[in-house]
Amino acid sequence: MPSILYRIEIQQGNVVTQEMLDKLKPDMTKSQVRFVMGTPLIVDTFRDNRWDYFYILHDKGKLIDKQKLTIFFEEDRLTYIENYSTVDAGVE
């Protein structure tokens, strides 16, 4: 019996492009970062100096792309960016 299940492409989280990353500069305010990046997926209420952006893309049940970007602030100014991007085709 042929499979009639249709698996859609599923995107979750914040899409982060290289163009967006290129616009980030040290000493930007939180509102400037939010304008460029959008609202972060996770903001820790106990540590408001860190914003986390996550993005996951599944296509037909397979993990295609997974990204994590963490932005750190001191005194409401951007100080440091950690960018982890992985492409793990076929890994779930």
DRENTORKOL-3810 file (N, C-alpha, C; in nm, 4 decimals):
REM DRENTORKOL-3810
@n.u->0.0849; n.v->-0.1172; n.w->0.0000; ca.u->0.0000; ca.v->0.0000; ca.w->0.0000; c.u->0.0894; c.v->0.1234; c.w->0.0000
@n.u->0.0732; n.v->0.2120; n.w->-0.0950; ca.u->0.1573; ca.v->0.3317; ca.w->-0.1006; c.u->0.1268; c.v->0.4268; c.w->0.0143
@n.u->0.2304; n.v->0.4938; n.w->0.0591; ca.u->0.2149; ca.v->0.5904; ca.w->0.1675; c.u->0.1481; c.v->0.7166; c.w->0.1143
@n.u->0.0417; n.v->0.7578; n.w->0.1804; ca.u->-0.0280; ca.v->0.8795; ca.w->0.1391; c.u->-0.0068; c.v->0.9923; c.w->0.2396
@n.u->0.0811; n.v->0.9667; n.w->0.3354; ca.u->0.1094; ca.v->1.0704; ca.w->0.4339; c.u->0.1903; c.v->1.1819; c.w->0.3703
@n.u->0.1494; n.v->1.3020; n.w->0.3983; ca.u->0.2205; ca.v->1.4184; ca.w->0.3485; c.u->0.2885; c.v->1.4848; c.w->0.4667
@n.u->0.4165; n.v->1.4970; n.w->0.4598; ca.u->0.4913; ca.v->1.5628; ca.w->0.5673; c.u->0.5343; c.v->1.7000; c.w->0.5190
@n.u->0.4927; n.v->1.7986; n.w->0.5924; ca.u->0.5213; ca.v->1.9354; ca.w->0.5519; c.u->0.6544; c.v->1.9825; c.w->0.6086
@n.u->0.7036; n.v->2.0897; n.w->0.5503; ca.u->0.8229; ca.v->2.1555; ca.w->0.6009; c.u->0.7814; c.v->2.2353; c.w->0.7237
@n.u->0.8523; n.v->2.2176; n.w->0.8338; ca.u->0.8178; ca.v->2.2860; ca.w->0.9585; c.u->0.9339; c.v->2.3743; c.w->1.0013
@n.u->0.9050; n.v->2.5034; n.w->1.0151; ca.u->1.0037; ca.v->2.5980; ca.w->1.0655; c.u->0.9585; c.v->2.6420; c.w->1.2034
@n.u->1.0501; n.v->2.6433; n.w->1.2988; ca.u->1.0189; ca.v->2.6878; ca.w->1.4331; c.u->1.1263; c.v->2.7830; c.w->1.4804
@n.u->1.0836; n.v->2.8867; n.w->1.5507; ca.u->1.1789; ca.v->2.9796; ca.w->1.6100; c.u->1.1995; c.v->3.1038; c.w->1.5262
@n.u->1.3146; n.v->3.1664; n.w->1.5474; ca.u->1.3510; ca.v->3.2915; ca.w->1.4815; c.u->1.4429; c.v->3.2645; c.w->1.3639
@n.u->1.4041; n.v->3.3103; n.w->1.2464; ca.u->1.4924; ca.v->3.3020; ca.w->1.1304; c.u->1.5977; c.v->3.4109; c.w->1.1457
@n.u->1.7244; n.v->3.3725; n.w->1.1396; ca.u->1.8354; ca.v->3.4670; ca.w->1.1515; c.u->1.9164; c.v->3.4590; c.w->1.0229
@n.u->1.9256; n.v->3.5707; n.w->0.9518; ca.u->2.0004; ca.v->3.5743; ca.w->0.8268; c.u->2.1357; c.v->3.6404; c.w->0.8475
@n.u->2.2253; n.v->3.6194; n.w->0.7527; ca.u->2.3563; ca.v->3.6837; ca.w->0.7593; c.u->2.3417; c.v->3.8353; c.w->0.7516
@n.u->2.2452; n.v->3.8822; n.w->0.6760; ca.u->2.2197; ca.v->4.0267; ca.w->0.6654; c.u->2.1834; c.v->4.0856; c.w->0.8018
@n.u->2.1037; n.v->4.0121; n.w->0.8787; ca.u->2.0678; ca.v->4.0583; ca.w->1.0129; c.u->2.1916; c.v->4.0627; c.w->1.1025
@n.u->2.2737; n.v->3.9577; n.w->1.0962; ca.u->2.3949; ca.v->3.9534; ca.w->1.1787; c.u->2.4909; c.v->4.0651; c.w->1.1430
@n.u->2.4992; n.v->4.0977; n.w->1.0139; ca.u->2.5894; ca.v->4.2045; ca.w->0.9697; c.u->2.5488; c.v->4.3409; c.w->1.0244
@n.u->2.4220; n.v->4.3576; n.w->1.0565; ca.u->2.3726; ca.v->4.4858; ca.w->1.1090; c.u->2.4006; c.v->4.5032; c.w->1.2577
@n.u->2.4303; n.v->4.3944; n.w->1.3266; ca.u->2.4564; ca.v->4.4039; ca.w->1.4701; c.u->2.5954; c.v->4.4627; c.w->1.4955
@n.u->2.6001; n.v->4.5608; n.w->1.5807; ca.u->2.7252; ca.v->4.6282; ca.w->1.6153; c.u->2.7383; c.v->4.6390; c.w->1.7663
@n.u->2.8611; n.v->4.6329; n.w->1.8170; ca.u->2.8808; ca.v->4.6505; ca.w->1.9610; c.u->2.8221; c.v->4.7835; c.w->2.0076
@n.u->2.7706; n.v->4.7836; n.w->2.1281; ca.u->2.7161; ca.v->4.9020; ca.w->2.1950; c.u->2.5752; c.v->4.9392; c.w->2.1465
@n.u->2.5122; n.v->4.8554; n.w->2.0621; ca.u->2.3737; ca.v->4.8818; ca.w->2.0253; c.u->2.2843; c.v->4.8629; c.w->2.1476
@n.u->2.1757; n.v->4.9385; n.w->2.1562; ca.u->2.0810; ca.v->4.9235; ca.w->2.2660; c.u->1.9937; c.v->4.8011; c.w->2.2422
@n.u->1.9241; n.v->4.7581; n.w->2.3463; ca.u->1.8339; ca.v->4.6445; ca.w->2.3325; c.u->1.7243; c.v->4.6728; c.w->2.2304
@n.u->1.6739; n.v->4.7940; n.w->2.2288; ca.u->1.5680; ca.v->4.8257; ca.w->2.1324; c.u->1.6211; c.v->4.8242; c.w->1.9889
@n.u->1.7454; n.v->4.8653; n.w->1.9684; ca.u->1.8050; ca.v->4.8587; ca.w->1.8349; c.u->1.8250; c.v->4.7140; c.w->1.7912
@n.u->1.8696; n.v->4.6282; n.w->1.8835; ca.u->1.8872; ca.v->4.4862; ca.w->1.8531; c.u->1.7523; c.v->4.4230; c.w->1.8217
@n.u->1.6504; n.v->4.4552; n.w->1.8992; ca.u->1.5169; ca.v->4.4005; ca.w->1.8754; c.u->1.4633; c.v->4.4453; c.w->1.7396
@n.u->1.4937; n.v->4.5677; n.w->1.6983; ca.u->1.4505; ca.v->4.6173; ca.w->1.5672; c.u->1.5143; c.v->4.5350; c.w->1.4546
@n.u->1.6419; n.v->4.5019; n.w->1.4694; ca.u->1.7148; ca.v->4.4257; ca.w->1.3671; c.u->1.6764; c.v->4.2781; c.w->1.3702
@n.u->1.6710; n.v->4.2192; n.w->1.4889; ca.u->1.6568; ca.v->4.0745; ca.w->1.5030; c.u->1.5139; c.v->4.0271; c.w->1.5278
@n.u->1.4287; n.v->4.1150; n.w->1.5740; ca.u->1.2956; ca.v->4.0725; ca.w->1.6167; c.u->1.3009; c.v->4.0313; c.w->1.7627
@n.u->1.1861; n.v->3.9954; n.w->1.8151; ca.u->1.1776; ca.v->3.9540; ca.w->1.9546; c.u->1.2416; c.v->3.8166; c.w->1.9718
@n.u->1.3303; n.v->3.8026; n.w->2.0699; ca.u->1.3958; ca.v->3.6725; ca.w->2.0890; c.u->1.2967; c.v->3.5667; c.w->2.1346
@n.u->1.3263; n.v->3.4430; n.w->2.1001; ca.u->1.2415; ca.v->3.3326; ca.w->2.1400; c.u->1.2442; c.v->3.3146; c.w->2.2915
@n.u->1.3612; n.v->3.3347; n.w->2.3513; ca.u->1.3745; ca.v->3.3175; ca.w->2.4966; c.u->1.4427; c.v->3.4404; c.w->2.5564
@n.u->1.3767; n.v->3.4978; n.w->2.6572; ca.u->1.4370; ca.v->3.6036; ca.w->2.7389; c.u->1.4257; c.v->3.5564; c.w->2.8828
@n.u->1.5383; n.v->3.5366; n.w->2.9468; ca.u->1.5411; ca.v->3.4883; ca.w->3.0846; c.u->1.5043; c.v->3.6030; c.w->3.1781
@n.u->1.3965; n.v->3.5865; n.w->3.2525; ca.u->1.3524; ca.v->3.6939; ca.w->3.3419; c.u->1.4480; c.v->3.7164; c.w->3.4578
@n.u->1.5305; n.v->3.6167; n.w->3.4891; ca.u->1.6251; ca.v->3.6314; ca.w->3.5992; c.u->1.7611; c.v->3.6844; c.w->3.5525
@n.u->1.7868; n.v->3.6720; n.w->3.4220; ca.u->1.9111; ca.v->3.7249; ca.w->3.3643; c.u->1.8735; c.v->3.8014; c.w->3.2379
@n.u->1.8368; n.v->3.9261; n.w->3.2539; ca.u->1.7899; ca.v->4.0040; ca.w->3.1397; c.u->1.9038; c.v->4.0561; c.w->3.0518
@n.u->2.0253; n.v->4.0098; n.w->3.0779; ca.u->2.1399; ca.v->4.0504; ca.w->2.9960; c.u->2.1694; c.v->3.9504; c.w->2.8847
@n.u->2.0783; n.v->3.8543; n.w->2.8622; ca.u->2.1014; ca.v->3.7500; ca.w->2.7626; c.u->1.9723; c.v->3.7226; c.w->2.6852
@n.u->1.9841; n.v->3.7237; n.w->2.5522; ca.u->1.8712; ca.v->3.6884; ca.w->2.4659; c.u->1.9127; c.v->3.5691; c.w->2.3806
@n.u->1.8228; n.v->3.4727; n.w->2.3668; ca.u->1.8498; ca.v->3.3538; ca.w->2.2873; c.u->1.7538; c.v->3.3448; c.w->2.1694
@n.u->1.8107; n.v->3.3248; n.w->2.0523; ca.u->1.7340; ca.v->3.3056; ca.w->1.9296; c.u->1.7605; c.v->3.1635; c.w->1.8808
@n.u->1.6535; n.v->3.0866; n.w->1.8617; ca.u->1.6644; ca.v->2.9491; ca.w->1.8130; c.u->1.5875; c.v->2.9355; c.w->1.6825
@n.u->1.6361; n.v->2.8486; n.w->1.5963; ca.u->1.5671; ca.v->2.8196; ca.w->1.4707; c.u->1.5893; c.v->2.6744; c.w->1.4344
@n.u->1.4809; n.v->2.6053; n.w->1.4013; ca.u->1.4880; ca.v->2.4651; ca.w->1.3605; c.u->1.4039; c.v->2.4477; c.w->1.2347
@n.u->1.4572; n.v->2.3758; n.w->1.1373; ca.u->1.3846; ca.v->2.3464; ca.w->1.0140; c.u->1.3831; c.v->2.1962; c.w->0.9921
@n.u->1.2630; n.v->2.1396; n.w->0.9844; ca.u->1.2428; ca.v->1.9982; ca.w->0.9513; c.u->1.1767; c.v->1.9914; c.w->0.8146
@n.u->1.2208; n.v->1.8995; n.w->0.7326; ca.u->1.1579; ca.v->1.8754; ca.w->0.6030; c.u->1.1336; c.v->1.7259; c.w->0.5905
@n.u->1.0081; n.v->1.6907; n.w->0.5777; ca.u->0.9673; ca.v->1.5502; ca.w->0.5660; c.u->1.0199; c.v->1.4669; c.w->0.6831
@n.u->1.0160; n.v->1.5257; n.w->0.8025; ca.u->1.0563; ca.v->1.4545; ca.w->0.9223; c.u->1.2046; c.v->1.4535; c.w->0.9519
@n.u->1.2850; n.v->1.5098; n.w->0.8635; ca.u->1.4302; ca.v->1.5127; ca.w->0.8847; c.u->1.4752; c.v->1.6530; c.w->0.9231
@n.u->1.5686; n.v->1.6584; n.w->1.0171; ca.u->1.6259; ca.v->1.7862; ca.w->1.0582; c.u->1.7166; c.v->1.8377; c.w->0.9470
@n.u->1.6858; n.v->1.9555; n.w->0.8962; ca.u->1.7628; ca.v->2.0155; ca.w->0.7877; c.u->1.8595; c.v->2.1213; c.w->0.8411
@n.u->1.8118; n.v->2.2032; n.w->0.9334; ca.u->1.8931; ca.v->2.3138; ca.w->0.9838; c.u->1.8571; c.v->2.3405; c.w->1.1288
@n.u->1.9586; n.v->2.3699; n.w->1.2089; ca.u->1.9397; ca.v->2.4046; ca.w->1.3494; c.u->2.0374; c.v->2.5165; c.w->1.3814
@n.u->1.9860; n.v->2.6258; n.w->1.4350; ca.u->2.0715; ca.v->2.7401; ca.w->1.4667; c.u->2.0414; c.v->2.7898; c.w->1.6075
@n.u->2.1435; n.v->2.8387; n.w->1.6717; ca.u->2.1285; ca.v->2.9035; ca.w->1.8013; c.u->2.2154; c.v->3.0279; c.w->1.8012
@n.u->2.1559; n.v->3.1384; n.w->1.8398; ca.u->2.2284; ca.v->3.2646; ca.w->1.8505; c.u->2.1999; c.v->3.3218; c.w->1.9881
@n.u->2.3039; n.v->3.3565; n.w->2.0614; ca.u->2.2879; ca.v->3.4165; ca.w->2.1931; c.u->2.3534; c.v->3.5534; c.w->2.1924
@n.u->2.2786; n.v->3.6524; n.w->2.2384; ca.u->2.3272; ca.v->3.7901; ca.w->2.2428; c.u->2.3361; c.v->3.8329; c.w->2.3884
@n.u->2.4500; n.v->3.8882; n.w->2.4263; ca.u->2.4728; ca.v->3.9317; ca.w->2.5638; c.u->2.4793; c.v->4.0835; c.w->2.5710
@n.u->2.4264; n.v->4.1367; n.w->2.6810; ca.u->2.4240; ca.v->4.2806; ca.w->2.7042; c.u->2.4890; c.v->4.3134; c.w->2.8382
@n.u->2.5475; n.v->4.4305; n.w->2.8460; ca.u->2.5907; ca.v->4.4887; ca.w->2.9727; c.u->2.5367; c.v->4.6302; c.w->2.9763
@n.u->2.4644; n.v->4.6597; n.w->3.0837; ca.u->2.4007; ca.v->4.7908; ca.w->3.0990; c.u->2.3164; c.v->4.8247; c.w->2.9757
@n.u->2.2392; n.v->4.7267; n.w->2.9298; ca.u->2.1472; ca.v->4.7406; ca.w->2.8155; c.u->2.2162; c.v->4.7735; c.w->2.6838
@n.u->2.3432; n.v->4.7384; n.w->2.6704; ca.u->2.4183; ca.v->4.7577; ca.w->2.5460; c.u->2.4762; c.v->4.6252; c.w->2.4995
@n.u->2.4707; n.v->4.5979; n.w->2.3697; ca.u->2.5227; ca.v->4.4743; ca.w->2.3133; c.u->2.6731; c.v->4.4667; c.w->2.3345
@n.u->2.7185; n.v->4.3554; n.w->2.3910; ca.u->2.8619; ca.v->4.3394; ca.w->2.4162; c.u->2.9209; c.v->4.2178; c.w->2.3469
@n.u->2.8398; n.v->4.1111; n.w->2.3309; ca.u->2.8976; ca.v->3.9855; ca.w->2.2826; c.u->2.7900; c.v->3.9029; c.w->2.2136
@n.u->2.8304; n.v->3.8301; n.w->2.1074; ca.u->2.7386; ca.v->3.7435; ca.w->2.0338; c.u->2.8002; c.v->3.6050; c.w->2.0214
@n.u->2.7242; n.v->3.5035; n.w->2.0561; ca.u->2.7634; ca.v->3.3645; ca.w->2.0320; c.u->2.6723; c.v->3.3116; c.w->1.9236
@n.u->2.7307; n.v->3.2628; n.w->1.8154; ca.u->2.6522; ca.v->3.2140; ca.w->1.7029; c.u->2.6873; c.v->3.0694; c.w->1.6755
@n.u->2.5934; n.v->2.9811; n.w->1.6997; ca.u->2.6120; ca.v->2.8392; ca.w->1.6706; c.u->2.5158; c.v->2.8027; c.w->1.5599
@n.u->2.5675; n.v->2.7571; n.w->1.4500; ca.u->2.4838; ca.v->2.7158; ca.w->1.3385; c.u->2.5303; c.v->2.5790; c.w->1.2926
@n.u->2.4369; n.v->2.4866; n.w->1.2840; ca.u->2.4725; ca.v->2.3543; ca.w->1.2368; c.u->2.3739; c.v->2.3102; c.w->1.1314
@n.u->2.4224; n.v->2.2349; n.w->1.0368; ca.u->2.3373; ca.v->2.1716; ca.w->0.9374; c.u->2.3610; c.v->2.0222; c.w->0.9495
@n.u->2.2625; n.v->1.9545; n.w->1.0039; ca.u->2.2746; ca.v->1.8110; ca.w->1.0310; c.u->2.1686; c.v->1.7368; c.w->0.9501
@n.u->2.1849; n.v->1.7276; n.w->0.8224; ca.u->2.0855; ca.v->1.6599; ca.w->0.7397; c.u->2.0700; c.v->1.5157; c.w->0.7839
@n.u->1.9465; n.v->1.4790; n.w->0.8080; ca.u->1.9170; ca.v->1.3409; ca.w->0.8425; c.u->1.9320; c.v->1.3073; c.w->0.9898
@n.u->1.9682; n.v->1.4021; n.w->1.0738; ca.u->1.9844; ca.v->1.3783; ca.w->1.2169; c.u->1.8652; c.v->1.4368; c.w->1.2894
@n.u->1.8074; n.v->1.3606; n.w->1.3808; ca.u->1.6921; ca.v->1.4114; ca.w->1.4567; c.u->1.7224; c.v->1.4163; c.w->1.6020
END
